[in-house]
Amino acid sequence: MAYSLDGTDLGIVHYERVTKQSSVDVINPVMEDSDQAEAVQMFGPVKMIEIEGTKVSTTLSDLQTFVNFLKGLDTGEQSAHTYVSDLNGTITVAVQDVNWEWEGGSPFIVRYSIRMVEVSEII
């Protein structure tokens, strides 16, 4: 299985980091030690997915198409995306940020990172 986002092949994914965390606020009475603290969970857990990869192409045109795809992931108007990975299967995500850098030469190489959050929908 290959890694993809909205059907676009992500090339070589070097790592996939998944963090699942809950929003827990800690309330501790004044003048009490930490063993007296109470935890309050206001919201459910959030699953964050971060990937780093490399896209290699033999033509500048193909690489420009991939970079334009990356640019389109974070336009300020958020939408749900379909992410497919070997480890996590198919997940609906919102993209939080995208970074890329280009290395000249042949073959042409773009290194990128994408940080996503698992969602059911964008409201």
N, C-alpha and C positions, 0 to 999 in steps of 0.2 A: 504494500500500500504506500502511496506517496502522500506527502503533506500538501494540502491545498487550502486556499481561502477563496470562497466564491467560485470554485472551479479552476482557479489559476494555480498552476504548479509552482510551489515555493522553492523548487530546486533542492539543494542539500541543506537540511535542517541539522545544525550542529548540536543544539540542545533545546529541550522543551522543559521549562521550569513551571510547575503548577503550585500555587499557594492557595489554600482555602482557609479563610479566617472569619471569625465572628466579630461583630462590633460589641465589645464588652466594656462598659464603664465601671470603674471601681470607685466606691464610696467608702471612705474611712472616717469614722468619728474623730473629732479633734481630740488630741492628747491620748490616742489609742495606738497600739502597735499594729503592724501589718496583719497579724493573725485575726484582727477584729474587722477587717475590711469585708465589704459586701459587694458582690458583682451584680450588675444589672445589664441584661441583654435587651437592647431596644429593637434590634433588627436581626434577621437571619444571616447565615454565613454567605460570604462572597468568594467565588472561585476566580482567581487571577491566573492567566496563562501568558507566559513570556517565551518567545522563541527567538533564536538567532540562527541565521542561515546565510548561504551563499548562492547566488544565481550566476551561472556561467553561460555565456553565449559566444558564438563565433561571429555574430554580426552586431554592429552598434544599434541597428534598427530594432532587433529583438530585445536588446537591453533597455532601450528607450521605452518600449512598450511596457516592460516590467516596472520600470521606475514610474511611469505614468500611472500604472495600477497602484503602486505604493502611495503615490501622492493622492489618489482618489479615495484612499481608505479613511483619511482624516481631513475632511473639508469644512468642518465646523457644523455640518448638518448630519448628525449621527444617524446611522441606520444599522439594522441587524445584518450580520454576515454569517456564512456557514463555513466553519473551520473543520478540517478533517486531519486527524493525526493517527499515527500508528498506535500510540499508547492510549489516547482518550476517545478514539472513534470520531463521530460527528457531533459537533457542539455548535449551538447558536451563540455568537459573541458580539460584543461591541468593541471597537478598536479604541484604545486609550491613547496610544502614541506609536509613531512609526519613525524609524531612523534608518538612513542608508548612507553608504559611502561607495564611491566608484574608484576602481583601479584601472588605469589605462593599459593598453597592450592587447595582445591577442593570445588566448581568448579573452574577451572582455568579461570582467568580474564585478559584481555588485555585492557588497556585504550589507546585511540588513538586520534589524531587530524590530519585532512587533510585540506590543503589550496589549492584551485583550482581557475582557471580563465576560464571564459566562452570563447570558441573559435569556429570558424567555421571549421578550419583546422590548421594543423601544417605545416609550410613551412620551 
